[in-house]
């Protein structure tokens, strides 16, 4: 894309999008240009629709990938080229409403206790302790841990927002043990060279290995720890308003998904089959 890529990157930086979003959008645009083999200035609504349809029907791309491509294209043509974007003729892929996978308290314990590497175990425990996103966890700095207030400071989370979340007593103990062993200087969980935070891929691999070692068959990921954090708080009686603030959600609607997965109230409801008289279900010989 050359100069157009530089222009788009500048526009996204002016918009203060996160580095990860910028990287993703630029990759999506390069894929779009590669698919058509022409400069994006020459392409219009029909080419955009054809590409999105190709992602869905031929490439069988995930819904997340399709929506990322849609957002990247919309940003480029609207902001960088100054063209009008017609949402009617270029509709966004409808989001499917899937409930998140949730780990029980016992399952979380099994996963974390199966991790032998102290750095990985401490990081994943910290992520669960505060309901952090993986990017928020790896980008923690030493000063973000406030042991006196039992809080974790999250700098520039999703939406470029700072917030505070919970630091558990057991997490603080583990962090102290970790600090004595590794002696980090700036980043709390640095890479081997120490100049950059630990890469998210390393954390994902460590979690997958722990999931396998624990024998848990659920399709869980590092982000499942965040979902489990919110659900466990809700089941223990924490108000949804406070969970919203701890997670950094902009609206209560996003947080309300955990109302559909908690067991505290649902466990009290009996299936109608259990209300039937026993004799009704008996089999005649």
Phi, psi and omega in degrees: 000337175061239183296327179294323177295318178298320179295316180297317179298318178299316181296322179290324177292323176295327178283350181065037174288154182292152178305324180292320178295318178300314180299317181294314181296318179296320178297317179299320179292322178296322178294321178297313180295319180297321181297316184270338180069026180219160177295141183296341177295334181272352185258148182230203185301318183296319179292324178294313180296320180298320181291316179297321177295322177298318179298319184284311190270320185264312182279345180055043181291154179293160179299323179297316180297317180297316181291326175297317179296318179301312182295321179296315179296317181298316180296314183299310185287326180282308189272317186274327178257345178073024178270153175287140179250118184265102181290343178284314181278338177238079184287146176281145179299129181294132181286132173277141184263098180251137177282142181289152172288136181238134174265142175286168177301319180295322180292320176299317179299317180297319181294309183295322182286344181273356181271117182277325179292121186295321180296313181295318180295320180293317180296312181293326175294320178295320178299315179291320183302324183246003182064042185276152165285157183299321179294325178291324181293311184290337182266010177294144174251165183302318182290353180279349178265114181252092182291333181288326180259355182056049181228154173245128177270126177255117181268128172049057175290196181303133183083014179057042182246137172273150175201169173245145176221185191277144172240114182284155179301315181293326178295318179297319177299317180293322178297322178294319177296317180297317183296321179296328183278316188261334180052058179295152184256311182240293176287138180293322179235077184283162172288179183300322179284338177087352182279337185228160175295161175302138182286144183299330180298321178297320181290319180297318179295318179297320179293314181300320179294319179294322178298317179294316181295327181281349178077015181275129187266358181292149178278073185259158176222181178302323181295338178297331177297324178292315177299319182292321176306309182296317182293318180294324175296316181297318180291335179273000174106005179289135181295143182300329180299316181289325177296320177302316181292320180294324180279341182080025178284142180285321183235152177298336182300321180295318182286334186294349178299332182287347174294335184274350184241356180285151184256346187305312181274322182295331180294341180275348183270130179266142174294144179303333181296332180281351178270347179288150177291145184303322183294336180293328183267356182290145181263128179283135179275000000 
